Amino acid sequence: MNKIITLAVLGVFFSSVSGVAQITVTPGTTLSVTGGTTMTMSHDVNISNGGRLVATGAVLMEGGNFSNNGSAVFNGTSVLAYNGTAPQQLNTVAPLNVSTLVLNNPSGLTPDNSITINNQLVLNNGILYADTSTPIHFANSASYPTERNQSRIVGRAILDPIAVDTNALNFLGCNIVAGTDMGTVSIVRNSGPEALVFIDGDVSIAQNWIIASSNNAAGPSRNVTFSWLSAVDNNRGMTAIFPYASDSTGNGYTALNTTARDVSSTDPRVYQLPNLNSYNRLFTFSDHNPVGIKTVTAVTAKVSAFPNPFGSILSLGITKDDDEPVQVRVMDMTGQTVLSNTYKAGRSTVIALTEVGNLAVGTYLVAVYNEHFGKSLKIVKAN
């Protein structure tokens, strides 16, 4: 028989449970945290395989890590709040649905599976690291967070398909005004190093948006305003910025405006595209000069990094079909460039990066590119 432990009713009613040490929900046990209960945990919560957590209208204040190898259900107005000081984890064996997720930790939070927000995501302090394989989804019923340079999503955030029709839509820096019918819309907002787009030997800001509209064939015309924080500028020149969009297959990028625009006076940066009528594309920004953009021949290229994890030296093995130099850029996981240089590179080259020995322990992204190709991969500084 399954055991059910209810924190709101233990002979008497508890409106607050504070200072709880590590909790393990064992197989066959259900931990039920009911309405009106605030449970403050100083250590980890572990839901074993076969264990179950059910929160209904409750607030769980997590000071450690949350690990779900069984089943976790957050009903109604339930809140899962991360209030630690060291980097925290949200580990879950299956994608997790959360009513409200609150981040109040300057060291940040890293989920290891996809999370769906049904009510709201509140970013008080710290960065939510959502890898491209572990995105944050926003359901139709969810409201979207206000982001700041030190409190934002780095990685992939997805607005699940929502009926927009002629209404306005504003999602994480993509503001589409009301207008002609767009039908159902979904938006993917990528941020951080993995959001970089390589444009004719240059590179974009560390943020992009993919907008999909079910009525794209009808060409709904809307004013669309994009905004991004200075933290994802990626050292682009904000006094001469251009918008770019991919083709419908996501390959190749075209400048949408041949006149440079200065967006340096605001943070977030703001750029409006009037009467945009072609969607189902990726949109981003760069200070690359679009005048005389040429069609370049794609190069077959391979890039490897070794050893990885690395210590004092990281070597890059590069195999490509041209003899052109390459730009190497190392970025931390917030998108900030920590190392950048240009190297001579033949068709088969090994580049030794000795400067990486000074980096702090952690995960980085290295981008290698020239006018014909762009490759990026994750690297780990171990000691």
C-alpha positions as CSV (number, residue, x, y, z in Angstrom):
1,M,0.0,0.0,0.0
2,N,1.3,3.5,-0.8
3,K,2.0,5.8,2.1
4,I,0.6,9.3,1.9
5,I,2.2,12.1,4.0
6,T,0.3,15.3,4.1
7,L,2.1,18.3,5.5
8,A,-0.9,20.5,5.9
9,V,-2.7,18.1,8.2
10,L,-0.5,16.4,10.8
11,G,-3.0,16.4,13.6
12,V,-2.9,20.2,13.4
13,F,-2.7,22.7,10.5
14,F,0.7,24.1,9.6
15,S,0.7,27.2,7.5
16,S,4.5,27.2,7.4
17,V,7.2,24.5,7.7
18,S,10.7,26.1,8.0
19,G,14.2,24.9,8.1
20,V,13.5,21.4,6.7
21,A,16.7,19.4,6.0
22,Q,17.1,17.0,3.2
23,I,13.8,15.2,2.2
24,T,13.7,11.9,0.4
25,V,10.4,10.6,-0.9
26,T,10.9,6.8,-1.0
27,P,9.2,4.4,-3.4
28,G,5.6,3.9,-2.7
29,T,5.3,7.1,-0.7
30,T,3.4,10.3,-1.7
31,L,4.4,13.6,-0.1
32,S,1.3,15.9,-0.3
33,V,1.9,19.6,0.4
34,T,-1.5,21.2,0.4
35,G,-2.9,24.8,0.1
36,G,-1.8,27.5,2.4
37,T,1.5,25.6,3.3
38,T,4.9,27.3,2.8
39,M,7.7,24.7,3.1
40,T,11.2,26.1,3.4
41,M,13.9,23.6,2.7
42,S,17.6,24.2,3.5
43,H,18.8,21.1,1.7
44,D,17.9,18.8,-1.2
45,V,14.6,17.3,-2.1
46,N,14.9,13.8,-3.7
47,I,11.9,12.0,-5.1
48,S,12.9,8.4,-5.6
49,N,11.8,6.2,-8.5
50,G,8.3,5.2,-7.4
51,G,7.9,8.1,-5.1
52,R,5.5,11.0,-5.6
53,L,5.3,14.7,-4.7
54,V,1.9,16.5,-5.1
55,A,1.8,20.2,-4.3
56,T,-1.6,21.9,-4.5
57,G,-1.7,25.6,-3.8
58,A,1.5,25.4,-1.8
59,V,4.9,27.2,-1.8
60,L,8.1,25.2,-1.8
61,M,11.2,27.3,-1.0
62,E,14.2,25.3,-2.2
63,G,17.6,26.1,-0.7
64,G,19.3,23.0,-2.2
65,N,18.6,21.0,-5.3
66,F,15.4,19.4,-6.5
67,S,15.8,15.9,-7.9
68,N,12.8,14.0,-9.4
69,N,13.3,10.4,-10.3
70,G,9.6,9.6,-9.7
71,S,6.6,11.9,-10.1
72,A,6.2,15.5,-9.2
73,V,2.9,17.4,-9.7
74,F,2.5,21.2,-9.1
75,N,-1.2,21.9,-9.2
76,G,-3.2,25.2,-9.1
77,T,-1.2,28.1,-7.8
78,S,1.7,26.1,-6.5
79,V,5.1,27.8,-6.4
80,L,8.6,26.2,-6.7
81,A,11.1,28.9,-5.6
82,Y,14.9,28.6,-5.7
83,N,16.5,30.7,-3.0
84,G,20.0,29.3,-2.6
85,T,23.3,31.1,-3.0
86,A,25.4,28.3,-4.7
87,P,24.5,27.2,-8.2
88,Q,21.3,25.1,-8.0
89,Q,20.0,22.2,-10.1
90,L,16.5,21.1,-11.1
91,N,16.9,17.5,-12.0
92,T,13.9,15.6,-13.3
93,V,13.7,12.2,-15.1
94,A,10.8,13.5,-17.2
95,P,9.7,16.9,-18.5
96,L,8.2,18.8,-15.6
97,N,5.1,21.1,-15.5
98,V,5.3,23.9,-12.9
99,S,2.6,26.4,-12.1
100,T,5.0,29.2,-11.0
101,L,8.8,29.0,-10.9
102,V,10.7,31.6,-9.0
103,L,14.5,32.2,-9.2
104,N,16.1,34.3,-6.5
105,N,19.7,33.0,-6.6
106,P,22.5,35.1,-8.0
107,S,24.4,31.9,-8.9
108,G,21.7,30.7,-11.1
109,L,19.6,27.6,-11.8
110,T,20.2,24.7,-14.3
111,P,17.5,22.3,-15.3
112,D,18.5,19.0,-16.9
113,N,15.1,18.4,-18.6
114,S,12.5,20.6,-20.3
115,I,10.2,22.6,-18.0
116,T,6.8,24.0,-18.9
117,I,5.6,27.1,-17.1
118,N,1.8,27.1,-16.8
119,N,1.3,30.4,-14.8
120,Q,4.5,32.5,-14.6
121,L,8.3,32.5,-14.4
122,V,9.6,35.1,-11.9
123,L,13.2,36.1,-12.4
124,N,14.1,38.1,-9.2
125,N,17.9,37.4,-9.4
126,G,20.1,35.0,-11.3
127,I,20.3,33.3,-14.6
128,L,18.1,30.4,-15.7
129,Y,20.3,28.2,-17.9
130,A,18.1,26.4,-20.4
131,D,20.1,24.4,-22.9
132,T,18.8,23.9,-26.4
133,S,18.0,20.3,-25.4
134,T,16.3,21.3,-22.1
135,P,14.2,24.3,-23.1
136,I,11.8,26.4,-21.0
137,H,8.3,26.1,-22.5
138,F,5.5,28.7,-21.8
139,A,2.0,27.4,-22.0
140,N,-0.8,29.5,-23.5
141,S,-1.9,30.4,-19.9
142,A,1.5,31.6,-18.8
143,S,2.8,35.2,-18.4
144,Y,6.3,36.0,-19.4
145,P,9.1,37.3,-17.2
146,T,10.8,40.7,-17.1
147,E,14.5,40.1,-17.9
148,R,17.5,42.1,-16.7
149,N,21.2,41.6,-17.4
150,Q,21.6,39.7,-14.2
151,S,18.2,38.0,-14.2
152,R,17.3,36.3,-17.5
153,I,17.1,33.1,-19.5
154,V,20.2,31.9,-21.2
155,G,19.4,29.2,-23.8
156,R,16.1,28.3,-25.4
157,A,12.7,29.6,-24.4
158,I,9.7,28.4,-26.4
159,L,6.2,30.0,-26.6
160,D,4.0,27.0,-27.4
161,P,1.5,27.5,-30.3
162,I,-1.1,30.1,-29.4
163,A,-4.0,31.5,-31.3
164,V,-3.1,35.1,-32.1
165,D,-5.4,35.8,-35.0
166,T,-5.5,39.7,-35.2
167,N,-4.3,40.3,-31.7
168,A,-1.0,41.6,-30.4
169,L,1.7,39.3,-29.0
170,N,4.8,40.1,-26.8
171,F,7.2,37.3,-25.9
172,L,10.7,37.8,-24.6
173,G,11.9,40.7,-26.8
174,C,9.6,40.0,-29.7
175,N,6.7,42.4,-29.7
176,I,4.2,41.9,-32.6
177,V,1.5,44.6,-32.7
178,A,-2.2,43.8,-33.6
179,G,-3.0,43.7,-37.3
180,T,-3.9,41.3,-40.0
181,D,-4.6,37.7,-39.2
182,M,-1.6,35.6,-38.2
183,G,-3.5,32.5,-37.2
184,T,-1.6,30.4,-34.7
185,V,1.9,31.6,-33.7
186,S,4.8,30.0,-31.9
187,I,8.1,31.7,-31.1
188,V,11.5,30.2,-30.1
189,R,13.8,32.7,-28.4
190,N,17.5,31.6,-28.3
191,S,19.9,33.4,-26.1
192,G,23.6,33.0,-25.2
193,P,26.5,31.5,-27.1
194,E,24.5,28.9,-28.9
195,A,22.3,31.6,-30.4
196,L,25.2,33.1,-32.5
197,V,24.6,33.2,-36.2
198,F,27.6,33.4,-38.6
199,I,27.0,36.0,-41.4
200,D,29.6,36.2,-44.2
201,G,32.6,35.8,-41.9
202,D,31.0,37.9,-39.1
203,V,28.8,37.0,-36.2
204,S,25.5,38.2,-34.8
205,I,24.4,39.3,-31.3
206,A,24.0,36.3,-28.9
207,Q,20.2,36.3,-29.4
208,N,17.7,35.3,-32.1
209,W,14.0,34.6,-32.6
210,I,12.3,32.1,-34.8
211,I,8.7,33.2,-35.5
212,A,6.2,30.7,-37.0
213,S,2.8,31.7,-38.2
214,S,0.1,29.4,-39.6
215,N,-1.1,32.1,-41.9
216,N,2.4,32.9,-43.4
217,A,1.2,32.2,-46.9
218,A,-1.3,35.0,-46.6
219,G,1.5,37.5,-45.7
220,P,0.1,39.1,-42.6
221,S,1.7,42.5,-42.3
222,R,2.6,43.6,-38.7
223,N,5.0,46.0,-37.1
224,V,7.5,43.8,-35.1
225,T,9.8,45.3,-32.5
226,F,12.8,43.3,-31.3
227,S,14.6,44.1,-28.1
228,W,17.6,42.6,-26.4
229,L,19.8,43.3,-23.3
230,S,23.3,44.7,-23.6
231,A,24.5,41.4,-22.0
232,V,23.9,39.7,-25.3
233,D,25.4,42.4,-27.5
234,N,28.4,40.0,-28.2
235,N,30.7,43.0,-28.8
236,R,28.7,44.1,-31.9
237,G,28.8,47.8,-32.7
238,M,25.4,49.1,-31.5
239,T,25.8,52.3,-33.4
240,A,25.5,50.6,-36.7
241,I,23.2,47.6,-36.4
242,F,21.4,45.7,-39.2
243,P,18.5,43.1,-39.0
244,Y,19.0,39.8,-40.7
245,A,16.6,36.9,-41.4
246,S,17.2,33.4,-42.6
247,D,15.4,31.9,-45.6
248,S,12.5,29.5,-45.0
249,T,14.8,26.5,-44.6
250,G,16.9,28.3,-41.9
251,N,20.0,28.6,-44.2
252,G,21.5,31.7,-45.6
253,Y,20.8,35.2,-44.1
254,T,19.6,38.3,-45.8
255,A,19.8,41.9,-44.5
256,L,16.3,43.3,-44.1
257,N,17.5,46.9,-44.1
258,T,20.6,48.4,-45.9
259,T,20.7,51.5,-43.6
260,A,22.6,51.1,-40.3
261,R,20.7,52.1,-37.2
262,D,22.1,53.3,-33.8
263,V,20.5,51.4,-30.9
264,S,23.2,52.2,-28.3
265,S,21.1,54.7,-26.3
266,T,18.8,52.2,-24.6
267,D,19.2,49.0,-22.6
268,P,17.4,46.9,-23.7
269,R,18.3,47.7,-27.3
270,V,15.2,48.3,-29.5
271,Y,14.8,47.8,-33.2
272,Q,11.5,47.9,-35.1
273,L,10.8,46.2,-38.4
274,P,7.7,47.9,-39.9
275,N,5.2,46.0,-42.0
276,L,6.9,42.6,-41.6
277,N,5.0,40.2,-43.8
278,S,7.2,37.1,-44.0
279,Y,7.6,34.7,-41.1
280,N,8.6,31.1,-40.5
281,R,12.2,32.4,-40.3
282,L,15.0,33.2,-37.8
283,F,15.6,36.9,-37.0
284,T,18.8,38.3,-35.5
285,F,21.0,41.4,-35.6
286,S,24.6,42.2,-36.5
287,D,26.8,45.2,-37.2
288,H,28.0,43.4,-40.4
289,N,27.8,45.8,-43.3
290,P,25.2,44.4,-45.8
291,V,26.3,46.5,-48.7
292,G,27.7,44.3,-51.4
293,I,26.8,41.0,-49.6
294,K,28.1,38.2,-51.7
295,T,27.1,34.6,-52.1
296,V,29.9,32.5,-50.6
297,T,30.7,28.9,-51.4
298,A,30.0,26.7,-48.4
299,V,33.0,24.9,-47.1
300,T,32.9,21.4,-45.6
301,A,34.5,21.8,-42.2
302,K,35.1,19.8,-39.0
303,V,36.2,21.2,-35.7
304,S,37.2,19.2,-32.6
305,A,38.5,20.3,-29.2
306,F,40.9,18.2,-27.1
307,P,41.4,17.5,-24.3
308,N,37.9,18.2,-23.3
309,P,37.6,18.8,-20.3
310,F,40.9,20.8,-20.5
311,G,43.3,22.3,-18.0
312,S,46.0,24.7,-19.1
313,I,45.9,24.2,-22.9
314,L,43.0,23.5,-25.3
315,S,43.8,22.3,-28.8
316,L,41.5,22.8,-31.8
317,G,41.7,20.5,-34.7
318,I,40.3,22.1,-37.9
319,T,39.8,20.4,-41.2
320,K,38.3,22.4,-44.0
321,D,38.3,22.9,-47.8
322,D,40.0,26.4,-47.9
323,D,43.2,28.0,-46.8
324,E,41.6,31.1,-45.3
325,P,42.3,32.3,-41.7
326,V,39.8,31.6,-39.0
327,Q,38.4,33.6,-36.1
328,V,38.3,31.8,-32.8
329,R,36.1,33.1,-30.0
330,V,35.6,31.6,-26.6
331,M,32.4,32.7,-24.7
332,D,31.1,32.0,-21.2
333,M,27.6,30.6,-20.9
334,T,26.1,34.1,-20.6
335,G,27.4,34.9,-24.1
336,Q,30.2,37.2,-23.0
337,T,33.4,36.8,-25.0
338,V,36.4,35.9,-22.8
339,L,39.0,35.2,-25.6
340,S,39.1,36.2,-29.2
341,N,41.8,36.0,-31.9
342,T,42.5,35.3,-35.6
343,Y,44.7,32.4,-36.7
344,K,46.3,31.3,-39.9
345,A,44.6,28.0,-40.9
346,G,45.3,25.7,-43.8
347,R,43.2,22.7,-44.8
348,S,44.3,20.7,-41.8
349,T,45.4,22.7,-38.8
350,V,45.8,22.3,-35.0
351,I,45.6,25.5,-33.0
352,A,46.8,25.5,-29.3
353,L,45.0,27.9,-27.1
354,T,47.3,28.6,-24.1
355,E,45.3,31.6,-22.8
356,V,42.5,29.3,-21.7
357,G,44.6,28.2,-18.7
358,N,43.6,31.5,-17.0
359,L,39.8,30.8,-17.3
360,A,37.7,30.0,-14.3
361,V,36.5,26.4,-14.0
362,G,33.2,26.0,-15.8
363,T,31.5,25.4,-19.2
364,Y,32.3,27.6,-22.2
365,L,31.5,27.7,-25.9
366,V,34.2,28.0,-28.6
367,A,33.2,29.3,-32.0
368,V,35.5,28.8,-35.1
369,Y,34.5,30.6,-38.3
370,N,35.5,32.5,-41.4
371,E,33.7,33.7,-44.5
372,H,32.8,30.2,-45.6
373,F,31.8,28.3,-42.5
374,G,31.0,28.6,-38.8
375,K,31.2,25.9,-36.2
376,S,30.7,26.0,-32.4
377,L,31.0,23.4,-29.6
378,K,30.9,23.3,-25.8
379,I,34.2,23.0,-23.8
380,V,34.7,22.5,-20.1
381,K,37.5,24.0,-18.0
382,A,38.2,21.4,-15.3
383,N,41.0,22.9,-13.2
